[in-house]
Amino acid sequence: MKKILLLLLVSTLGYAQPQTATPDDLVTCDDNNDGVATFDLTMNEMQVLGGLNPAEYSITFYETLEGATTGESPIEFPQNYTNLANVDSQTIFIRVEENNVPDNFSVESFAIMVNPAPVLPDNIMVYSCGGVFDLTTAIEETSYTLVFYATLSDALAQVNPIVQPESYTGEGSIYITVTSIDGCNATTEIQLVSGMSLSAEIVSEGDTVTILATGVPALTYQIDNLAPQPSNVFYNISYGEHTIRVTDSCGNIYVITYLVLPAAPAPEPDQTVVEGDTLADVIIYGADIQWYADAEGTIPLSPETVIVAGVTYYATQTIDGYESAAYPYAVSGFAGIDNLNKNTFTAYPNPVTDILTISATTGIDTVEIYNLLGELSLTQQVSESTARINLQGLKNGIYLVKVTGYDNIQSLKIIKM
């Protein structure tokens, strides 16, 4: 009896683990590049069984090794499984269990991966100088495989590709299928543009010049004898007349003569104007300010001209002998008694040599000092009713002092000697 019992124990406990095989990873392409896709995990069932009889084993899928080991919480619908978002590669575990002996099981794993599809730019255009198109220039990414088709139906069916895309002579539009190194692809339309004329216009602001041009790319831009550049923006250009050249890839050249002028001066936005003030009282940033009664600059005005509410005045600045466009300045009304009773500021001595004292009826938060070009030269936090500002580090000249108080902002003009 003992021998029989021993044999019985061996037959019950001494079974061999199922000899399963490691399945391949499942990989798919992400058509909308959201990182999520649907997988049929059961595609790996026959592979994991190896040579085992499918009728004798049950297969379940799990998101964790613990689940596969205990048999708890299997994936409910493995034929339609959505991977976890924001995970480049996710491991799936398979439990292969003997039907007659449930404790006799084996666990294998494989990865599911969602590879991104190529991201193609919108409105792809290929240009031609003489009716012959090099379609291979449509996409700059060199790791892609490019195949071109004359029609969308050919592209979707992947039949009848264009044999010589480097010298295509069609017109209208064609289609391109781009395939990444992961085997994912995307198809889009390409517009063919032939005989595009070259044109350009100039936009400038102070010493910055921007050239807005259309033509067969790639365009190059040149000012005077400076080296041509791919950027259409030039900085720190001297005031005066300049020759501007735009060249397209077909060799066409567009030439413009353009006068670069200083930017118009800009008045201090937070300043109070009272009745009787003159144009000389207006805080305005610029060099060699000139006021006019008209936008064309034909009627000059004296700085002592008394400001009239509702009238527009025009200010220009002149740098290196070149006068800017005019800035229109107008006040709709003057400050009333209530405004004048607010916190007001006094600066003394003026002219000043080293220490400028600023006093207020209530309090001062900050003091900012600008030169006439609008550049911040000095700033100081105060939080008192009197401020002493050391100007020894500033060059002699005229400065604008912007004082911010508890309830208002005021600008003052001082002379540093």
Order of alpha helices (4+ residues) and beta strands (2+ residues): alpha-beta-beta-alpha-beta-alpha-beta-beta-beta-beta-beta-alpha-beta-beta-beta-beta-beta-beta-beta-beta-beta-beta-beta-beta-beta-beta-beta-beta-alpha-beta-beta-beta-beta-beta
